[in-house]
């Protein structure tokens, strides 16, 4: 078990509906990380931007991006996580993949599809929350719109790190900032948000605001708005467990059962 977990957040622009070019761009950004890291997080739909054109962009779980993730994780000896569009049994999913250096991976399908953009008409909603056990840390990955729904994120599984990968637009970035901090505080966990920047083909602007909070809601690092950048952060399990033991807030949480449709 690692006492400290080193995480890299890559805040990047995305080339619209061009997986090959996005893989090239992220290859360079990942290779430019010179210090050892345990996990690298990429934004939502990192191969395409937030598109509803799934029939053209979707790949399979044996496709080029999965092969690329396998290769990059092995080469850098680090786990890599981000979401992409997957076609499985003729159904489309906005799927987060957590690829480990040994080629094993875990997946989470976005539970709350973004109805305002019609995502629910194209993509199937996920039916299972994911907790990844990695190097003695328990990591809960969620995707963008999931951030608005605290019940899904409630820390009933005793996770250590909550991660949101996103294409969260600039006009509502105040909600992004506020809810990420709230999720850290209410779940007494590290909370990380990795958002894209740039302008997509639909005219939506993304300002980034990628950030990491500790279990008290204190900012550990943030990436400047509208800038492509990579930031690394070290998470301390000892600090988190000490605060949890001292305050004990998680012991008093409400009991509930989450039912999926």
N, C-alpha and C positions, 0 to 999 in steps of 0.2 A: 504493500500500500504506500502511495506517495503522500507525504505530509503536505507538500506543496504541488499544485497543478498549474503548469504554465500554458496559457491559452493565447492564441493569436486571433484578432478580429480583423477581417479584411473588408473594408468599406470601399466599394468599387462602383463605377459606372458599368452598365451592361450593354452589349451590342444587341440590338433588337432582333429576336428570332434567328440568331446565328450561333448555334452551339459550338461549331468548330472554332470560330473566332473567340468566343468567350473562354473556351478551354485553353487556347493559346495565351490569352490575357492572364488567366489565373495561374497558368504554369509559371509565367514570369514572376508574378506576385508571390507565389509560394516559394519559388526558388530564391527570391530575394530575402526571405526570412533566414537570417544567418544564425541566430541563437537557437538553442534547442527548445522545442515546444512539444507539449503533449497532445494538444488538440488545436486545429485550425477551423474556424467557422466562416462560411461564405453566406451571402444573402439568399433570400427566397428566389426560386427559379433562376439560379445563377447562370444557366446556360442560354436563357432566352429573354429575360425580362418578364414582367407579369402579363402574359398573353393568354387570351382565350382561344387561340388558334392551335388547340392541342392536337388536332388530327394531322397537322403538318410537322409539329415540333416534337411530339412525344417519342420517347425511346423505350426500349424494353429493359428489363433488369440484366440483360446480357449485352446491352448496347455500348456504344462508344464512350459515353460519359461514365458508365460504371467501370469499364475497362480503364479509363483515364484515372478515376478515383483510386482504383486498386493500385495502379502503377505509382501515382504520386504519393499515396500513403506509405507504400513500401519504400520508395526512394528517400523520402524525408523522415522515415521512421516516426510518423505521427499519425494520429487519427484526423480525419477531415470530415466535416459535416456541413451540409447545405441542402436545399430542396431543388428538385427538378421535376419535369413533367414525365410521368411514366404511363405507358400503355400496358395494362395487364388484363388479359381475357377480354379485350375489346372495351375496356373501361379505362377512363383517364383519372389519374391521381396527381395531386400536388404533394409529392412525397419527399420527406426529409430522409436522407441517407447518412448514417454514421459509419464511415468506412475506417476500419482499423488496419494497422500496418501489416498484420498477418493475412489480410484478405477477407477476414470475417466482417460482417456488417449487420447493423440493425436498421429498421425503418419505422417511420411514423408518417401516417397519412393525415393531412390537415383536417382537423375536426370541423372547424367553423369556416366554411367556404364563404367568400365575400359576396353577399347577395347584391350589394350596390353595383358591382361590376358584372354581375351575372355569372360569377364563378360556379355557383350551385347548379347552373344549367349545363355545365361542361364537365365538371370534376365531381367524382364521388367523394363523400365525406368519410373521414376515417372513423373507425369503430373501436379503437384501442389506444390508450395512453402508453407511452414508451418511457421506461426508465433504463438507461444504459449503465451497466456496471463496468467501469473502466479504470484500471490502475487504483482500485480502492475508492473511487469516487462514484457517486450516483448522480447521473446527469439526466435531466428531463428536457427534451427538445420540443418546442412548439413553433407554430408558424404564424406570423403576422396577425391576422384578424383574431386568432385565438387569444391575443393579449387582452381583448375587451371582455373576456369571459372568465372571471376569477375562479369559478367552481372547478373548471377543468385543471387549473394550475394548482389547486389547493394541495398542500404538501402532506398528503396522507401516506405517502410511500417513503417518507424520511429521505428525500433526495437532498443533495448538497448544492447542485447548480441547476438553475432554470435558465434556459436559452431560447430566445426568440430570434429567428431569422426572418427578414421582412423585405417587402417592397412597400414601405409606408410613405404616403405622399406628403409633401411639404405643407399643404394647407391644414393638416390635422396633426402636425408634429408635436404640438403641446400635449395631446393625448398620449402619444408615444412616450414622451419624456416622463409624464406624470404616472402613467400606469406601470411602466417598468420599475420605477422607484417603489410604487405601492406593492408590486408583486414581491420585491425583495423583502420589504418590511413585514408584510403579512405572512409570508412563508418562512421567514428567518433563514433565507438561503441567499447564496450569490445569485444575482440575476443579470444576465447579459443580453443585450440587444444588438444585432448586426443588421444594419439597414443599407440599402443601396443609395447611390447618388445619381444625378443626371436627369435627362429628359427622355421619356419613351416615345414611341411612335404615335401614341394616343394623345400626346401633349401633356402628360402628367409629369410633374417635376418632383424629384426626390432629394431631400436635403441631408440624408444620412443620420446624424445624431447618434451614431453607434456608441455604446457606453457599457460600463460594467459597474454594478453596485455590490456592496457587501451586505451582510444580513441585517444591518441597521439602516440600510438605505443610503449609505454614504458612497459617493462616487469614487471609484478607484482609478478609472481612466475614461476619457471620452475623446472621440475623434472630431476634429473641426468640421463644421457643417460645409456641405458642398465640395468637399475635398476627397479625392481618392487617397487612401492611406491605410497602413497596417499598424496596429498597435498590439503589443503583447502585455499581458498582465499575469501576475502570480497570485493564485488563490491559496489561502492558508486554512487547512481544515482545523487546526488547533484553535485559531481565532474564532472560527464559526462555532465550534462545539463548546468553547468556553462561554461565549455569549448566550448560546441556547440553554446551557446548564444554569447559568446565572439568572436568566430572566424567566425561562420556563413557559413562554407564551404558547408554544405548540402543544403543550399538555392540556390546554384549555379549549382547544378548537372544537367546533361542532362536529358531531358524527353524522355521516350521510353516505348514501350509496349513489354513485353516478350511473345512470342507465343510458345506454346508447340505443338509438333507433334500430 
